């Protein structure tokens, strides 16, 4: 029925989620083909090249259109700079994206929410644009409601010392709003405002979540509470989008298979921030003192092998914990933790009644996610509605 163009930024988490969306589309609607616009970069955002090779061979319906290289300053990219560097790369690729869309002539384009610059090119070619959010519906609420907050509050969040009320969300202290929007006079704040306005002009918003995961924010969006002065684009909750097809050969999976059920803590740390040597040592000591099994993924441009890990971590800790711990150095999603809190939090999760409740809730969400993805489930229905919006006069059936 046509080609769908996907446009992710060159960030591993966003890139994989976007491709998984494409895989879901062609799995259930194989008459479509998928073309992924790939921004070539020279900085460290994860092994995108390896991932592309892994997808290309077994899934010929997904192809990758590599956009021309945009030269960047020849300097080391610190993780704290990554956001601005990627934004600059996307801005400077506008003409390349326009040329690609003209040559591909897709049915529609699904752009990551940070790739809003593609909207102008798509509009000139009369191609509908849908935005894809790798985060949950809570993030959509914050993005859509930001213009309202901007009108209601004439000062920066960093200067308020007040609770911020947003539809479908609990009150948030102004000091805990995103760092990027704390200062209303900053370039980042203005960028988020423009992003919100672009979302409202889109043909739809696709989110990597499912209805029973975030019922309150999803209802607030669909009821139009986040955009009180104009229509809200249709919302399609099609998640969770999970990578499939692993052959189980990865060393960490083999190690996990040998551990007792529900006995391992999984720690992931951000690819956009580096931990100091002291912080890594504190985390390692907390894990050792907790006495629990752990799978720890450390991501740092300066870490390439176990010899480097031995230099950065407390002396002998890898050897002392090798029977119950597994340490990897590869890309992981961003999350922040306190180094001094690790032992306490691990024990709380694994030993306490509160931790038992949390684990039971996580297991329940796993069941809900499987139900959403099953035939007739909320995410499958949302995907059907999404595809039907591209061909409104054609009757489509789930496979």
C-alpha positions in Angstrom: 0.0 0.0 0.0 3.0 2.3 0.1 6.1 3.2 1.9 6.3 4.7 5.4 9.3 6.8 6.3 10.6 6.7 9.8 12.9 9.6 11.0 14.7 9.0 14.3 17.6 11.0 15.8 21.0 9.2 16.0 20.4 8.2 19.6 20.3 4.5 20.3 17.2 4.4 22.4 15.2 6.5 20.0 16.6 4.7 16.9 15.7 1.2 18.2 12.3 2.2 19.4 11.5 3.7 16.0 12.7 0.6 14.1 10.6 -1.6 16.4 7.6 0.5 15.5 8.4 -0.2 11.8 8.7 -3.9 12.5 5.3 -3.9 14.3 3.7 -2.2 11.3 5.0 -4.6 8.7 4.4 -7.6 10.9 0.7 -6.9 11.0 0.4 -5.0 7.7 2.9 -6.6 5.3 1.7 -4.7 2.3 3.7 -1.7 3.6 7.4 -1.1 3.4 9.5 0.9 5.8 12.4 3.3 5.0 14.4 4.6 7.9 16.2 7.9 7.4 19.6 7.4 9.2 21.6 10.4 10.2 25.3 9.6 10.0 27.3 10.8 12.9 30.9 10.6 14.2 30.1 10.8 17.9 29.4 8.1 20.4 25.6 7.4 20.6 25.7 3.6 20.6 26.3 0.9 18.1 23.7 2.0 15.5 25.8 0.7 12.6 25.8 -2.8 14.1 22.1 -2.6 14.8 21.3 -1.6 11.2 23.3 -4.6 9.9 21.4 -6.9 12.3 18.0 -5.6 11.0 18.7 -5.3 7.3 19.5 -8.9 6.4 16.5 -10.7 8.0 13.9 -8.0 7.3 14.1 -6.8 3.7 10.9 -4.8 4.1 12.9 -2.4 6.2 15.5 -0.4 4.4 17.8 2.3 5.6 18.4 5.5 3.7 21.7 7.0 4.9 21.6 10.8 4.8 24.8 12.6 3.7 27.3 13.1 6.4 27.1 16.5 8.2 30.6 17.5 9.4 30.9 18.4 13.0 33.7 20.2 14.9 36.6 17.9 15.4 36.5 17.8 19.2 35.5 15.3 21.9 31.8 15.3 22.5 31.1 15.3 26.2 27.9 13.5 27.2 26.4 16.7 28.6 26.8 18.2 25.1 25.0 15.4 23.3 21.5 16.9 23.2 22.7 20.2 21.6 25.0 18.4 19.2 22.1 16.1 18.0 19.8 19.1 17.7 22.4 20.9 15.6 22.8 17.8 13.4 19.1 17.6 12.8 18.7 21.3 11.9 21.6 21.1 9.4 20.0 18.0 7.8 16.8 19.7 6.7 17.7 19.9 3.0 18.9 16.3 3.0 15.7 15.1 4.5 13.7 17.1 1.9 15.6 15.5 -0.9 15.1 12.1 0.6 11.4 12.5 0.9 11.1 13.8 -2.6 12.9 10.7 -4.0 11.1 8.2 -1.8 7.6 9.7 -2.1 6.2 8.0 1.0 2.6 7.6 2.1 3.4 9.3 5.4 6.4 10.1 7.6 6.7 9.2 11.3 9.2 11.5 12.9 10.7 11.3 16.3 9.5 14.2 18.4 12.9 15.8 18.3 12.9 15.7 14.5 10.2 18.4 14.0 12.3 20.1 11.3 11.0 17.4 8.9 7.5 18.9 9.1 8.2 21.8 6.7 9.6 19.5 4.0 6.8 17.0 4.4 4.2 19.8 4.2 5.7 21.1 0.9 5.2 17.6 -0.6 1.8 17.1 1.0 3.0 14.2 3.1 1.2 13.8 6.5 3.4 13.8 9.5 2.9 11.8 12.7 5.2 12.3 15.7 6.6 9.4 17.7 7.3 9.6 21.5 9.7 7.0 22.9 8.7 8.0 26.4 5.3 7.6 27.9 2.0 9.5 27.9 3.2 11.6 30.9 5.8 13.2 28.6 3.1 13.9 26.0 1.0 15.7 28.6 4.0 17.9 29.6 4.8 18.7 26.0 1.2 19.6 25.0 0.4 21.6 28.2 3.6 23.6 28.1 2.1 26.5 26.1 -0.7 26.8 28.7 1.8 26.8 31.5 3.8 29.5 29.6 0.7 31.7 29.4 -0.4 31.1 33.0 3.0 31.5 34.7 5.0 34.6 33.7 8.2 33.6 35.5 10.6 30.7 35.1 10.0 27.5 36.9 13.3 27.8 38.7 12.1 31.0 40.4 8.6 29.9 41.4 8.8 27.6 44.4 5.3 26.4 43.7 3.4 23.2 42.7 2.7 22.8 39.0 -0.6 21.2 38.1 -0.9 19.4 34.7 -3.9 17.3 33.5 -3.7 13.7 34.5 -0.5 14.1 36.5 0.1 14.5 40.2 1.3 18.0 41.3 5.0 18.6 40.5 7.2 21.0 42.5 8.4 23.7 40.1 12.0 22.8 41.0 11.5 19.3 39.7 10.3 20.2 36.3 12.7 19.2 33.5 16.1 21.0 33.7 15.8 22.0 30.0 12.6 24.1 30.7 13.5 25.6 34.1 14.5 28.9 32.5 11.9 30.4 30.2 14.5 32.7 28.6 16.7 29.8 27.5 17.0 28.5 24.0 15.9 25.0 25.2 12.7 26.3 26.6 11.8 28.1 23.4 12.7 24.9 21.5 10.2 22.9 23.6 7.5 25.5 23.0 8.0 25.2 19.3 8.0 21.4 19.6 4.6 21.6 21.3 3.2 23.8 18.5 4.5 21.4 15.9 2.9 18.4 17.6 -0.5 20.2 17.4 -0.1 20.6 13.7 0.6 16.9 13.2 -1.7 14.2 11.9 -1.3 12.2 15.0 0.9 11.3 18.1 2.2 7.8 18.5 3.4 6.8 21.9 5.4 3.8 23.2 3.0 3.0 26.0 -0.3 1.2 26.4 -3.7 2.2 27.8 -3.6 0.4 31.2 -0.1 1.5 31.9 -0.9 5.3 32.1 -4.7 5.6 32.2 -5.0 9.1 33.7 -2.6 11.0 31.4 -3.9 9.1 28.4 -7.5 10.0 29.3 -6.4 13.7 29.8 -4.9 13.8 26.4 -7.9 12.2 24.6 -10.3 14.4 26.5 -8.6 17.5 25.2 -7.6 18.8 28.6 -3.9 19.3 27.6 -4.8 21.7 24.8 -7.8 23.7 26.0 -8.0 26.1 23.1 -7.8 23.8 20.0 -8.2 20.2 18.9 -5.7 17.6 20.0 -4.3 15.3 17.3 -5.3 11.7 17.6 -3.3 9.6 20.1 -2.1 6.1 19.3 -0.7 4.1 22.2 1.0 1.2 20.4 3.5 -0.1 23.0 5.4 -1.6 24.5 7.7 -1.8 21.5 10.2 -4.4 22.4 13.2 -5.8 20.5 12.5 -9.4 19.4 14.5 -12.2 17.9 17.4 -12.6 20.2 19.1 -15.9 19.8 20.0 -16.0 23.5 23.7 -16.2 22.7 24.7 -13.0 24.5 26.9 -13.8 27.4 24.8 -11.9 29.9 21.7 -13.9 28.9 23.5 -17.1 29.4 24.6 -15.9 32.8 21.0 -14.8 33.7 19.7 -18.2 32.8 21.9 -19.7 35.5 20.5 -17.5 38.3 17.5 -18.2 40.5 14.2 -16.8 39.3 13.6 -13.1 40.2 16.9 -12.9 42.1 18.9 -10.4 40.0 18.9 -6.6 40.2 19.4 -4.9 36.8 21.3 -1.6 36.9 21.4 0.7 33.8 23.0 4.1 33.7 22.8 6.9 31.2 24.7 7.2 27.9 24.5 11.0 28.1 26.4 11.4 31.4 29.6 9.9 32.6 30.1 8.8 36.2 33.3 9.8 37.9 35.7 7.1 39.2 34.6 7.9 42.7 30.9 7.5 41.8 31.5 4.2 40.1 33.4 2.9 43.1 30.5 3.9 45.5 28.0 2.1 43.3 30.2 -1.0 43.2 30.7 -1.0 46.9 26.9 -0.6 47.5 26.3 -3.6 45.2 28.9 -5.7 46.9 27.6 -4.9 50.4 24.0 -5.6 49.5 24.8 -9.2 49.1 22.4 -9.6 46.1 22.9 -10.8 42.6 23.3 -8.0 40.0 23.6 -7.3 36.3 25.4 -3.9 36.0 25.7 -2.1 32.6 28.4 0.6 32.6 28.5 3.0 29.7 31.5 5.3 29.3 33.6 6.3 26.2 36.7 5.6 28.3 35.8 2.1 29.2 36.6 -0.5 26.5 37.4 -3.7 28.3 37.6 -5.4 31.7 41.1 -4.1 32.3 39.7 -0.6 32.2 37.0 -1.7 34.6 39.5 -3.1 37.0 41.3 0.2 37.1 38.0 2.2 37.7 36.3 -0.1 40.3 37.5 -1.0 43.8 40.4 -3.3 43.8 39.4 -7.0 43.4 35.6 -6.3 43.4 35.0 -8.1 40.0 36.7 -11.2 41.3 34.9 -11.1 44.7 31.5 -10.7 43.1 31.9 -12.9 40.0 29.6 -15.6 41.4 26.7 -13.2 41.8 27.5 -10.2 39.7 27.9 -9.6 36.0 29.3 -6.3 34.6 29.0 -5.1 31.0 30.2 -2.1 29.2 27.7 -1.2 26.4 25.0 1.3 25.7 22.1 1.6 28.2 19.1 4.0 28.7 19.6 7.0 30.9 18.8 6.8 34.5 20.3 8.6 37.5 21.0 7.1 40.9 22.7 8.3 44.2 26.0 6.3 44.7 25.5 6.3 48.6 21.9 4.9 48.3 22.7 1.8 46.3 23.0 -0.7 49.1 19.9 0.6 50.9 17.8 0.7 47.7 18.9 -2.8 46.6 18.0 -4.3 50.0 14.7 -2.4 50.1 13.7 -3.8 46.7 14.8 -7.4 47.3 14.2 -7.9 51.0 11.3 -5.7 52.3 7.6 -6.0 52.1 7.5 -2.7 50.1 9.9 -4.3 47.6 7.7 -7.3 47.3 4.8 -5.0 46.4 6.9 -3.3 43.8 7.9 -6.6 42.3 4.3 -7.8 42.2 3.3 -4.6 40.5 6.0 -5.0 37.9 4.8 -8.6 37.2 1.3 -7.4 36.8 2.4 -4.7 34.3 4.1 -7.4 32.3 0.8 -9.3 32.0 -1.0 -6.1 31.0 1.6 -5.4 28.4 1.2 -8.8 26.8 -2.6 -8.4 26.8 -2.3 -5.0 25.1 -0.2 -6.5 22.3 -2.4 -9.5 21.8 -5.1 -9.7 19.1 -7.9 -7.4 20.1 -5.7 -5.7 22.8 -5.6 -1.9 23.1 -2.2 -1.5 21.4 -3.2 -3.7 18.4 -6.4 -1.8 18.1 -4.4 1.5 18.2 -2.1 0.3 15.5 -5.0 -0.7 13.3 -6.5 2.8 13.8 -3.1 4.4 12.9 -2.8 2.4 9.7 -6.4 3.1 8.7 -5.7 6.8 9.1 -3.2 6.5 6.2 -5.8 4.8 4.0 -9.2 6.0 5.3 -11.2 4.4 2.5 -9.6 1.0 2.8 -10.7 -1.7 5.2 -7.7 -3.2 7.0 -7.6 -6.4 9.1 -5.3 -7.5 11.8 -3.0 -10.4 11.0 
